[in-house]
Amino acid sequence: MKRKSLHQETDDRGSLIILVLCLFTILLTASLALIDISDNFLAKRQLIEIGEVAITRAAHQISLTRYYSGNILMDNSGADGSQFRIPIDCGKSFISFSDEISTSNLRGRSVVIESWSCSNDQVTATLSVELTPLIKIPLIDAAGNTDISVTVAATSIIGGIRG
């Protein structure tokens, strides 16, 4: 009858402990990566909300000169073509937009206007913010900060029948 030596039993248990530690490390790293990805997604959504508020305010800046002079764009989406877009004052629109953005911040970081476009009766802007990661993982997260960028756009409101 052969007996197992004490040394052989220890070898089996040791390999199982190494396997469990490796799987735990992989699971922990995957969990931290998932938290970081989710945090970036949430930050992007928050930046979109900031941009939507500002771009909506900017789209409501009416060019009274164009409005009363009749220099407006017709919107052919109506059945009889009787709708028109209210003209936007691009200068006032940018001031309104930049004022709104300057008072906003995302997690204590200032939001930067990367680009601005105002043509006819549509405004478009690109915003960005640089955030520090929620969880810093040494060696894996060597890049440091995360840049998040979004583009928002709006057109002016549609007016009724012009008389």
NORMOSUL-V318156 format. One record per pair of residues at least 6 apart in sequence whose ideal C-beta (glycine too) atoms are under 8 Angstrom apart, sorted by sequence separation. I is the first residue (numbers start at 0). GAP is how many residues later the second one is. If there is no record, write none. Layout:
# NORMOSUL-V318156
I;GAP
I;GAP
This chain:
# NORMOSUL-V318156
65;6
74;6
76;6
104;6
116;6
117;6
73;7
103;7
115;7
116;7
74;8
101;8
115;8
116;8
132;8
73;9
74;9
114;9
115;9
73;10
74;10
100;10
114;10
72;11
73;11
113;11
114;11
71;12
72;12
100;12
112;12
113;12
131;12
132;12
71;13
112;13
113;13
131;13
132;13
71;14
72;14
112;14
113;14
130;14
131;14
71;15
97;15
111;15
129;15
130;15
70;16
96;16
110;16
111;16
129;16
110;17
111;17
129;17
130;17
110;18
128;18
129;18
66;19
96;19
109;19
127;19
128;19
66;20
108;20
127;20
65;21
108;21
127;21
93;22
108;22
126;22
127;22
65;23
105;23
125;23
126;23
61;24
62;24
93;24
106;24
125;24
126;24
61;25
62;25
63;25
92;25
105;25
125;25
126;25
61;26
62;26
96;26
100;26
124;26
60;27
61;27
62;27
123;27
124;27
60;28
89;28
96;28
123;28
124;28
58;29
62;29
123;29
57;30
87;30
92;30
122;30
60;31
121;31
122;31
60;32
87;32
121;32
122;32
87;33
89;33
121;33
58;34
86;34
87;34
120;34
121;34
57;35
60;35
84;35
85;35
87;35
113;35
120;35
57;36
59;36
84;36
57;38
56;39
57;39
56;40
53;42
54;42
57;42
53;43
56;43
53;46
52;47
53;47
72;47
72;48
50;50
53;50
49;51
52;51
49;54
49;56
46;59
45;60
49;61
42;63
42;64
46;64
58;64
57;65
57;67
54;68
87;68
86;69
54;70
84;70
85;70
53;71
84;71
85;71
84;72
85;72
84;73
85;73
50;74
83;74
84;74
82;75
83;75
50;76
82;76
49;77
82;77
81;78
82;78
83;78
81;79
46;80
81;80
76;81
46;82
74;83
42;86
71;87
42;88
71;90
39;91
38;94
61;94
38;95
58;95
57;96
58;96
59;96
35;97
54;97
58;97
59;97
35;98
53;98
54;98
55;98
58;98
34;99
35;99
50;99
54;99
34;100
51;100
35;101
46;101
50;101
47;102
31;103
42;103
46;103
43;104
47;104
31;105
35;105
42;105
39;106
43;106
28;108
39;108
28;111
